Amino acid sequence: MTPSTRTKAWLLRASVAAAMAACSLATQAQTASATMAPPVTASATSPLSLRQAFDAAWARQPEAMALQARRDAARAQQSAAKAWTPEPAALELSNKTDRLGSNQGAREFEVGVAVPLWLPGERSSSAALADAEGAATESRANAAQLRVAAAVRDAWWQWQRARIEADSARDQLDNTRRIAADVARRTKAGDLARADQHQADGAVATAESGLAQAEAGLGAAQQHLRALTGRGPGASDALDAAAEPTPASTSGEIEAHAALQELKDRAAVAERTVALTATQSRANPELMLATTRDRGARGEASQQTITLGIRIPFGAGPRFDARSANARAEATEIQAHLALERERLTAEREAARVRVEASRTQLMAAERRAQLARESRGFFDKSFGLGETDLPTRLRIEAEAAEAERQAARTRIELAAAISAWRQALGLLPQ
């Protein structure tokens, strides 16, 4: 083999090795990029349901963010009510000397501890109040969840209504464009006048305006829902997955409603506060234990004494009367509010149940009307194609059919919204 041939062979082997290395590096880079790329989660592509919308909205609420801290505070208050003393003990230090006066060498050093004492009945009342406030923390969170659910349900069904309007307007535009195309063809053939063409084009323009208005409403409804949940609904979200089931119980236990439970727990807190205030007619007494080491003059031996005493404050007077009156007023106000809320919820439950029954009846009538309108549209479409029906009649039938379809779809939404409102009145969260 000649030197030139060996050189060419070496260059060929080197080029093949470089190509294989480049392919290997490219494969590794693709693998690394695929590994580092964020995975596509199911929640990013799956349709948004009403339950998911509620969970997302609740997670963004200040009440949800502060709930754990409130629970910790309630547990700390319960622990404080079980302590041996109402307040921590205090250390007392004092030093007395005559150095700045006669300077005879007199010295006195005192070390003592002051321990606050529970008033009669105060410890048990504090424990009862701590337990009531712990229960009120949970019921307050449940009531807040129900209020968030009401807002999410309202935004959800407003979006569904806007979506139905947009879909109906889009279908109506497609049908009017189809009619306009047919009229244009027949006008060009001389079967119809130019006035008919203008009427068809005017119907298309009206449908386009209606679609633009419906899409604007849909966009506003989507933004409202996004503001609550932090996530907007997608195009794949369907109504069938959004509808809530009919409540299994037509009445339910009204006393278990979250709004009533919150008021009842608040009333319990107010009553426990009244009981605690009644025991706190004065400040807490203090038990004092101190030791003193002193000498009368320089050169004398130091003496040590022990002091045991108790400090009993006088009654609080007008301050106690003001606290007690405020606590009683709070308890009375909450009890009155509780009675009014119970009556309101009872009436709201009955109204929601009646609305569901009426919506079912309306849906049956609307679907029957839509079916008849579809059949009539088919009849007049054939007769218009055969020249047996004029264009104004055909456009009127098309408008009536579109309105019937829109009304049927809207009634389905109203029935689902009525069931959702019924569940809200029963105190049930979205499912």
C-alpha positions in Angstrom: 0.0 0.0 0.0 1.4 3.4 -1.0 1.7 6.2 1.5 -1.0 8.2 -0.3 -3.3 5.2 -0.2 -2.6 4.8 3.6 -3.3 8.5 4.1 -6.6 8.3 2.3 -7.7 5.2 4.3 -6.8 6.9 7.5 -8.8 10.0 6.6 -11.8 7.8 5.7 -11.6 6.0 9.0 -11.3 9.3 10.9 -14.3 10.8 9.1 -16.5 7.7 9.9 -15.5 7.9 13.5 -16.3 11.6 13.7 -19.7 11.0 12.1 -20.5 8.3 14.6 -19.4 10.5 17.5 -21.6 13.3 16.3 -24.6 11.0 16.0 -23.9 9.7 19.6 -23.7 13.3 20.9 -27.0 14.3 19.2 -28.7 11.2 20.6 -27.5 12.1 24.1 -28.6 15.7 23.7 -32.1 14.6 22.6 -32.3 12.2 25.6 -31.2 14.9 28.0 -33.6 17.5 26.6 -36.4 15.0 26.9 -35.4 14.2 30.5 -35.2 17.9 31.5 -38.4 18.9 29.7 -41.3 19.4 32.1 -43.8 16.6 31.9 -47.2 17.3 30.6 -49.6 16.8 33.5 -53.0 15.4 33.2 -54.5 18.5 34.9 -53.1 20.8 32.1 -54.9 18.9 29.4 -57.9 17.4 31.1 -61.2 19.2 31.1 -62.0 21.5 34.0 -64.8 20.2 36.2 -66.9 22.1 38.7 -65.2 20.3 41.6 -61.8 21.2 40.2 -62.8 24.8 39.8 -64.0 24.9 43.4 -60.8 23.3 44.7 -58.6 25.7 42.7 -60.7 28.7 43.9 -60.6 27.6 47.6 -56.8 27.1 47.5 -56.5 30.8 46.5 -58.6 32.1 49.3 -57.1 33.9 52.3 -59.2 31.7 54.7 -57.6 28.6 53.3 -54.1 30.0 53.5 -54.6 31.0 57.2 -56.5 27.9 58.3 -53.5 25.9 59.5 -52.2 28.9 61.5 -55.7 29.4 63.1 -55.8 25.7 64.0 -52.3 26.0 65.6 -53.6 29.1 67.6 -56.6 27.2 68.8 -54.5 24.2 70.0 -52.1 26.7 71.7 -55.1 28.3 73.5 -56.3 24.9 74.6 -52.9 24.1 76.0 -52.8 27.4 77.8 -56.1 26.7 79.4 -54.7 23.5 80.8 -51.6 25.1 82.4 -51.1 25.4 86.1 -51.1 29.2 86.0 -53.0 31.7 83.9 -49.8 33.6 83.1 -46.1 32.7 83.3 -44.4 33.2 86.6 -42.3 36.3 87.1 -38.8 36.7 88.6 -38.2 39.6 91.0 -34.7 41.0 91.8 -33.8 44.0 94.0 -30.7 45.3 95.5 -30.7 48.0 98.3 -27.5 49.9 99.5 -26.6 53.1 101.3 -23.5 53.8 99.2 -24.9 57.0 97.8 -26.0 58.2 101.3 -24.2 57.5 104.6 -22.1 54.6 103.1 -22.1 52.6 106.3 -21.9 49.4 104.4 -25.6 48.5 104.6 -26.6 46.0 101.9 -29.8 44.1 101.0 -30.3 41.7 98.1 -33.7 40.1 97.4 -34.6 37.4 94.9 -38.2 36.3 94.6 -40.8 34.6 92.3 -44.4 35.8 91.7 -46.8 33.1 90.5 -50.2 34.2 89.1 -53.1 32.1 90.4 -56.4 31.1 88.7 -59.5 32.8 89.9 -62.3 30.5 91.1 -63.9 28.9 88.0 -61.6 30.7 85.6 -59.6 27.7 84.5 -62.6 25.6 83.6 -64.2 28.5 81.8 -61.0 29.2 79.9 -60.8 25.6 78.8 -64.5 25.6 77.7 -63.8 28.8 75.7 -60.7 27.4 74.1 -62.7 24.3 73.0 -65.5 26.4 71.6 -63.0 28.6 69.6 -61.4 25.5 68.2 -64.7 24.2 66.9 -65.5 27.7 65.6 -62.3 27.7 63.6 -63.4 24.6 61.7 -67.0 25.8 61.2 -65.7 29.1 60.0 -63.6 27.4 57.4 -66.6 25.2 56.3 -68.8 28.3 56.0 -66.1 30.0 54.0 -65.9 27.0 51.7 -69.6 27.2 51.1 -69.4 30.9 50.3 -66.6 30.2 47.8 -68.7 27.4 46.3 -71.6 29.8 45.8 -69.3 32.2 43.9 -67.8 29.4 41.8 -71.2 28.0 41.0 -72.5 31.3 39.9 -69.4 32.0 37.7 -69.5 28.4 36.3 -73.1 28.5 35.2 -72.7 32.0 33.8 -69.9 30.6 31.7 -72.1 27.7 30.6 -74.9 30.1 29.6 -72.5 32.3 27.6 -71.1 29.2 26.0 -74.5 28.0 24.9 -75.3 31.4 23.5 -72.0 31.4 21.5 -72.6 27.9 20.2 -76.2 28.7 19.2 -75.1 31.9 17.5 -72.4 30.0 15.6 -74.9 27.4 14.4 -77.3 30.1 13.3 -74.5 31.8 11.3 -73.6 28.6 9.6 -77.2 28.0 8.6 -77.8 31.5 7.3 -74.5 31.4 5.3 -75.7 28.1 3.8 -79.0 29.7 2.8 -77.2 32.8 1.5 -75.0 30.6 -0.7 -78.1 28.8 -2.0 -79.8 32.2 -2.7 -76.7 33.5 -4.5 -76.6 30.5 -6.7 -80.3 30.8 -7.6 -80.0 34.5 -8.1 -77.2 34.0 -10.5 -79.3 31.5 -12.3 -82.2 33.9 -12.5 -84.5 32.0 -10.2 -84.5 34.7 -7.5 -84.3 38.5 -7.5 -81.5 40.6 -6.2 -83.7 41.7 -3.3 -83.7 38.1 -2.1 -79.9 38.2 -2.2 -79.9 41.3 -0.1 -82.3 39.8 2.5 -80.1 36.7 2.7 -76.9 38.8 3.1 -78.7 40.9 5.8 -79.5 37.7 7.7 -75.9 36.7 7.5 -74.8 40.1 8.8 -77.3 39.9 11.7 -76.0 36.4 12.6 -72.4 37.6 12.5 -73.3 40.5 14.8 -75.0 38.1 17.2 -72.0 35.8 17.2 -69.6 38.6 18.0 -71.8 39.7 20.9 -72.1 36.1 22.2 -68.4 35.6 22.0 -67.8 38.8 23.9 -70.0 37.6 26.6 -68.3 34.2 26.6 -64.9 35.9 27.0 -66.1 37.9 29.9 -67.6 34.8 31.6 -64.3 32.9 31.1 -62.3 35.8 32.6 -64.6 35.9 35.6 -64.1 32.2 36.2 -60.4 32.5 35.7 -60.2 35.3 38.3 -61.8 32.9 40.8 -59.9 29.7 40.0 -56.7 30.9 38.4 -57.4 28.6 35.5 -59.7 29.3 32.6 -62.0 26.6 31.1 -60.8 24.9 27.9 -62.6 24.2 24.7 -62.9 20.5 25.6 -64.8 21.2 28.8 -68.3 19.6 28.3 -71.6 20.3 30.1 -72.2 16.6 30.8 -69.1 16.5 33.1 -70.1 19.8 34.7 -73.6 19.0 35.9 -74.0 18.1 39.5 -76.1 15.2 40.7 -79.5 15.7 42.1 -79.4 15.7 45.9 -80.2 12.3 47.4 -82.3 13.9 50.2 -84.9 16.4 49.4 -84.8 18.0 52.8 -81.6 17.2 54.7 -80.8 18.2 58.2 -80.9 22.0 58.3 -79.0 22.2 61.6 -76.0 20.6 59.9 -75.8 23.5 57.3 -72.3 25.1 57.4 -73.7 28.6 57.7 -75.9 27.6 60.7 -73.0 25.6 62.3 -70.8 28.7 62.0 -73.3 30.8 63.8 -74.0 28.2 66.4 -70.3 27.9 67.2 -70.0 31.7 67.3 -72.9 31.7 69.7 -71.1 29.1 71.8 -67.9 31.2 71.8 -70.0 34.2 72.9 -71.7 32.3 75.7 -68.3 30.9 76.9 -66.9 34.4 76.9 -69.8 35.6 79.0 -69.1 32.8 81.5 -65.4 33.5 81.6 -65.9 37.3 82.0 -68.2 36.5 85.0 -65.2 34.8 86.7 -62.8 37.6 85.9 -64.2 40.3 88.1 -60.7 41.2 89.3 -57.2 40.7 88.1 -55.4 37.4 89.0 -54.0 37.1 92.5 -50.3 36.4 92.8 -48.4 34.1 95.2 -44.9 35.5 96.0 -41.9 33.7 97.4 -38.7 35.6 98.0 -35.4 35.3 99.9 -33.6 38.3 101.3 -29.9 38.6 102.3 -28.9 41.8 104.2 -26.5 43.4 106.6 -27.0 46.5 108.8 -23.5 47.9 108.5 -20.0 47.1 107.3 -18.5 44.3 109.4 -21.8 42.9 110.6 -22.8 39.3 109.7 -25.3 38.9 106.8 -28.8 37.8 107.7 -31.1 35.7 105.4 -34.8 35.8 105.5 -37.6 34.1 103.5 -40.8 36.0 102.5 -44.1 34.3 101.6 -47.0 36.5 100.5 -50.0 36.8 98.3 -51.2 39.8 96.3 -55.0 40.2 95.8 -56.2 42.9 93.5 -59.4 44.8 94.1 -62.5 44.3 91.9 -62.4 45.7 88.4 -65.5 47.9 88.8 -66.8 49.7 85.7 -64.2 48.0 83.5 -65.6 44.6 84.4 -69.2 45.8 83.9 -68.2 47.1 80.4 -66.6 43.7 79.4 -69.5 41.7 80.7 -72.1 43.9 79.0 -70.3 43.6 75.6 -70.0 39.9 75.9 -73.8 39.6 76.7 -74.6 41.9 73.8 -72.5 39.8 71.4 -74.2 36.6 72.5 -77.7 38.1 72.1 -76.9 39.4 68.6 -75.5 36.1 67.4 -78.5 34.2 68.7 -80.9 36.6 66.9 -78.9 36.2 63.7 -79.0 32.5 64.1 -82.8 32.4 64.2 -83.0 34.7 61.1 -80.5 32.6 59.2 -82.4 29.4 60.0 -85.6 30.8 58.6 -83.8 32.1 55.5 -82.2 28.8 54.7 -85.5 27.0 55.1 -87.2 29.3 52.6 -84.2 29.1 50.3 -84.3 25.3 50.3 -88.0 25.2 49.4 -87.5 27.8 46.7 -84.6 25.8 45.2 -86.6 22.6 45.2 -89.6 24.3 43.4 -87.2 25.8 40.9 -85.8 22.4 40.0 -89.2 21.0 39.4 -90.2 23.9 37.3 -87.0 23.7 35.3 -87.7 20.0 34.5 -91.1 20.9 33.2 -89.7 23.7 31.1 -87.0 21.5 29.7 -89.6 18.9 28.5 -91.6 21.7 26.7 -88.4 23.3 25.2 -87.1 20.0 23.9 -90.5 19.2 22.3 -90.6 22.7 20.7 -87.0 22.2 19.4 -87.9 18.9 17.9 -90.9 20.3 16.1 -88.8 23.3 14.9 -86.2 21.0 13.5 -88.8 19.0 11.6 -90.4 22.2 10.3 -87.1 23.5 9.2 -86.5 20.3 7.2 -89.9 20.6 5.5 -89.4 24.3 4.6 -85.9 23.7 3.5 -87.1 21.2 0.9 -90.0 23.3 -0.2 -87.7 26.3 -0.6 -85.3 24.3 -2.7 -88.3 23.3 -4.9 -89.4 27.0 -5.2 -92.6 26.4 -3.2 -91.7 28.7 -0.3 -90.4 32.3 -0.5 -87.2 33.5 1.1 -88.8 35.6 3.9 -90.7 32.5 5.1 -87.6 30.4 4.9 -85.6 32.9 6.9 -88.4 33.2 9.5 -88.5 29.4 9.9 -84.7 29.3 10.3 -84.8 32.0 13.0 -87.6 30.2 14.8 -85.7 26.9 14.7 -82.5 28.6 15.9 -84.4 30.2 18.8 -86.0 26.9 19.7 -82.6 25.1 19.7 -81.1 28.0 21.8 -84.0 27.9 24.3 -83.7 24.1 24.7 -80.0 24.3 25.3 -80.5 27.2 27.7 -83.2 25.3 29.6 -80.8 22.4 30.1 -78.3 24.8 31.6 -81.0 26.3 33.8 -82.0 22.9 35.1 -78.3 22.0 35.9 -77.9 25.5 37.6 -81.1 24.9 39.6 -79.8 21.6 40.8 -76.6 23.2 41.7 -78.4 26.0 43.6 -80.4 23.4 45.4 -77.3 21.6 46.5 -75.9 25.0 47.7 -79.0 25.6 49.7 -78.6 22.2 51.3 -75.0 23.1 52.2 -73.4 20.6 49.9 -70.1 21.4 48.2 -69.5 20.8 44.4 -68.9 17.2 43.3 
